[in-house]
Amino acid sequence: MRIGKQDQALTAIATSDANSITVRGLDLCDDLIGKINFTDYFWLLVLGEKPSEAQAKMLDACLVAIAEHGLVPSVQAARMTLAAGPDAWQGAMSAGLLGMGSVVAGSSETAGRYLVEVVAKAKADGTDIETAAIASLNDHKAQRRKVAGLGHPQHSGGDPRADKLMAIADGLGVSGPHVEALRMLGKHASDIIERPLPINVSGAIPACILDAGWPVDAMKAVPLVARAAGLSAHLFEEAHRSIGFIMSHHADQAIGYDGETPGEAP
């Protein structure tokens, strides 16, 4: 059964024959294994070309910044899954990745698309990015919409990861219109929205790597790949020092019951 038009049964990523494996036009064994680091290879796989030194360093910094985030819901899901099925690392890893919904993995993509929108609006209207950012913030306030890439429940004075990433982008000469748009949003958001809205890491990551040349349509891949590394650490620890059932027990104690009891009238 065909769904939609599918006339091009082709891939440009990889192929193999009896004697060789080719990835993005390069021989896997002769050109890549032992000769390229994983961040460069990640870029090559997605975009089809090796990154420049600045592009690789920017992506690497973003991966490091987001890989570990403590016992967030996705990590708890992974650890409790492994506790219940110690032989199923793949199931536990899947539970963690599937638990990274729009609030976690999707937040960088949402912020990235928003920054692209602000930059495009400035270009279309023939205004500067600051003017477009202010107009967008006013629109968000009128519609009571959350501003993607801004705000943090703990780092209300500023997310140190975001500050570091943008400083790296500046130092690498990567910073461009998307970093500028994020900075303009951060500059005016608190006054316009009337509450603290610092730039967060989910805004800094897309701003920096969009300007480095990473496509917005592949933005979600960055936190997913990064968090897979963090989940690996938690699952290894869970296998040797389990806290999955402890977390489950504490959750059971923390959540009260307010439903009907036997004998109550419906």
N, C-alpha and C positions, 0 to 999 in steps of 0.2 A: 504493500500500500504506500503510495506516494503522498506526502503532505506538502503542498507548496511546490514551487518550481525548483527542481534540482537537476540542472543540466551539466554541472561541472564536477565530476567525480575525481577531484584532485586534491592533493595536499602538498604544501611546500615545506613541511617541517622535517620529515624524516623518511628514509627508505632503506632497504637492505637487500643484499643478495647472498649467495653462498660464501662470498669472500670478504665482504665489507659491510659496514653500517655507516650510512651518511646522515648527518644531522645539519640542517641549514647549509648544505653545500660543503660541509667539512667532514673529513673522515673521523669518526668517533675515536678510534684507537690511535691513529697517527697524529691528529691535529688537536684533540680536545682532552682526552683522559691524561691527567698529570700535567697538562699545559694550560689549563684555564681554571680559575676559581669559580665557586658556585654562583656568586652574585653576577659575574660576567656571563656565565652560562645561562642563568635565568633571563637576563636581558637578551642574549642571543636567541634563545628559544622563542621568546615572545615577539621580538621585533625583527628577527632575521638578520641582525648584524651585531657585531661586537660593540660594546659601549666605549666611549672615550673614557679617559681616566677620571674626569670630573663626573661624568654620568654614573660610572660604577661606584665611585665614592659616595655620591648622593644617595643612590639606591641602597647601598650597604648601610649607610647611617640610618635610613628609614627602617630597614629590616631590623636592625639592632634596637631601635627605639621602641618598637611595638611588639617584639617577640614575647616578652614576659610581662604579665600584668596581675600577678597574684591569683588569689582564689576567687576569680570572677565566675559567674554562672557556667560558662562554657568549660572552664577547667574543673569545676565541681562535677559537672555532668560526666566528663571524661574519667575522672578519678573514681566516681561511684560506679560507673560502668565497668571499669577494670576490677574493682573490688568484687563485683558480682560475677564477673567472668574473667578470671586471671589469665586465661589462655587467649583472650581475644583483644590483643592490642589494636588490631585494625578496627574493631567495633568501638573501642574506647576512643581512639583517635577520631573516628567518624562522628561519634557523639559530641566531641568537643568542637569539631569544625562545623557540624550542623547546628550547634548551639550559638554560633557566631552570626546572629541575624543582623538586622538593619541598625541596631544600636551599637554593635561592635564592628564587625568586618565591613558592614555597609556604610558606616559613618564616614569613612574616608572617601568612598565613591560618591556619596551624597554631597560632601563638601567639595570634592573635585568638580563635579558637574555644576555646582553652584558658582564656583570660581570661574569656570569656563563661561557661564552665563553672564556674569558681571563684566568680564573682559570683553565678551562679544557685544554686550549692550553699549559699552563705552565706545567701541569701534563703530557700531551701527549708528549711534546718535552723534558721533563726532565730538564727544566730550572726553575729558580726562577720566582716568579710572577712579579717582577720589569722588568725583561728582556722581559717577554711576554707582559707586558703593553707598554713598549717602542716600541716593534715591531708592536703592534696593532696601536699605535698612528702614527707611520710612514706610515703604510698602509692607515689609515684614511686620512692623509695629501695627499698622492699620489692620492687617489681616490676622494679627496675633499668631504669627508663625515663628517657629524656632529658627534661629540663624545657624545654619550648618557650619561647623568648623570653629564655633565660638562657645565659650562657657565650659566650666568644669566644677563638679561638686566639691572637690577637695582643694584644687589649686586655684582658688578664687583670685589670687593676686597675680596669676600668670603660670602657665604650664611650663616647667623648666625644659621639658623635652622639645616643645615647640620652639622655644627661644634658641635652644642649641641647634636644632635642625636648620632654622633660618639663618643662623650665624654661619653654619657650615656652607649653606647655599651661597651666601654672600662671599665667603672666602674662596669658594671654588669658581666664582664668576658665573654661577648658574642662575641666580635670582633674576626673574623677569616679570612679565605682567601679572602672573598668577600670584607670586609672592607679594607684589605690590598691592594687588587687590585684597589679599588677606590682611595685609598690614593696614590698609585703609578701613577695612571693615572693623578690625580690632581697635583702631584709633577712635572711631566714632560710635561704635555699637553701644557702649555703656551709657553714654549721654542720651542717645536717641531712644533706646529700649528701656532705659532707666533702671538698670540693674547691672551688676558686674558680669561682663562677658569677655573674659580674656581669650586669646587665641589658644586653641587646644591642639594636641598632637594629631588629631584626626583632620584638622585643617592644615597643619604645617606639612604633613606628609604629601598630600596631593599637590599643594602649592609648589613645593620644592621639586618633586619629580615630574610634574607637568612641565615646568620650566626647563627641566633637564631633558625632556623629550619623551617621557613615558606617556602612552596613550590613556586617555580617561576611560576608554572602554575596557581596559585591563587593570583598572585601579584596584578592584577588589582582590586581585591576585596577590597584591603586596601584603596586606595583613593576614591573608590565609596562609601564605608560605611562611611568613614570620612566626605566626602563632603555632604552626605545626612544630617548629623547633621548641617553643615554650611548652607545648603539650607533651612533647617527647620527654622533657625533663620531669614534668609532673608524673607521667606514667611510669618512668623508671623509678622515681622515688616511691610512687604508690606500690609498685611491685615489691619493694624492699621494706617500706615503712608505711603501711596502709593507714589512711585516715578516711577512706571512703565511707565506711559504715559509721564512723564517728560523726562525720558531717550529716549523714542521713539521720542519725539518732538525735543530734542537736536540732535539726530542722523539725523533726517530729515533736520535740518538746517545745520548740519556739512557737509553733502554730497551734492556736486554740481551735476548739470546735464550737460552732454556733448554730448547728443544724438542730433538727427536732430530736427529741429523745423518745424512747418507747413509751407509749401511753398518752403522748400529747395529741391533742386534737389537730387534725390536718388544717 
